Amino acid sequence: MTTRNVVSWTAFIVGLVHAGYSLEGLLYFSEMWRSKVGYDSQTFTIALKASADS
């Protein structure tokens, strides 16, 4: 995958968080934020869940 968009980032982060890797999910959310891809409501929701779980 050469182009990362909000859908690919979110899918990856959701997978991490649901597998129990909340801290890693937050790290990738931070990387997503820094890369200026943007985020949607689903991405923000999973980041909040990761925060609560870690």
C-alpha positions as CSV (number, residue, x, y, z in Angstrom):
1,M,0.0,0.0,0.0
2,T,1.7,3.2,-1.1
3,T,-1.0,5.7,-0.3
4,R,-2.4,5.9,3.2
5,N,-5.7,7.5,3.7
6,V,-8.1,7.9,6.7
7,V,-9.8,4.5,5.9
8,S,-6.5,2.5,5.8
9,W,-5.2,4.2,9.0
10,T,-8.5,3.6,10.8
11,A,-8.7,0.0,9.8
12,F,-5.2,-0.6,11.1
13,I,-5.8,1.2,14.4
14,V,-9.1,-0.6,14.9
15,G,-7.3,-3.9,14.4
16,L,-4.7,-3.1,16.9
17,V,-7.1,-1.9,19.6
18,H,-9.5,-4.8,19.2
19,A,-6.5,-7.2,19.4
20,G,-5.6,-5.7,22.8
21,Y,-2.8,-3.4,21.6
22,S,-4.3,-0.1,22.7
23,L,-1.0,1.7,23.3
24,E,0.2,0.8,19.9
25,G,-3.1,2.0,18.5
26,L,-2.6,5.3,20.2
27,L,0.9,5.6,18.8
28,Y,-0.3,5.0,15.3
29,F,-3.1,7.5,15.8
30,S,-0.4,10.0,16.8
31,E,1.5,9.2,13.7
32,M,-1.6,9.6,11.6
33,W,-2.2,13.0,13.2
34,R,1.4,14.1,12.5
35,S,1.1,13.0,8.9
36,K,-1.8,15.3,8.5
37,V,-4.1,12.7,6.9
38,G,-7.0,13.9,9.1
39,Y,-9.4,11.7,10.9
40,D,-13.1,10.9,11.0
41,S,-15.6,10.2,13.8
42,Q,-14.7,6.5,13.8
43,T,-11.0,7.1,14.1
44,F,-11.5,9.5,17.0
45,T,-13.9,7.0,18.7
46,I,-11.4,4.2,18.5
47,A,-8.6,6.5,19.8
48,L,-10.8,7.3,22.8
49,K,-11.4,3.6,23.4
50,A,-7.7,3.0,23.2
51,S,-7.1,5.8,25.7
52,A,-9.6,4.2,28.1
53,D,-8.1,0.8,27.7
54,S,-4.4,1.8,28.2
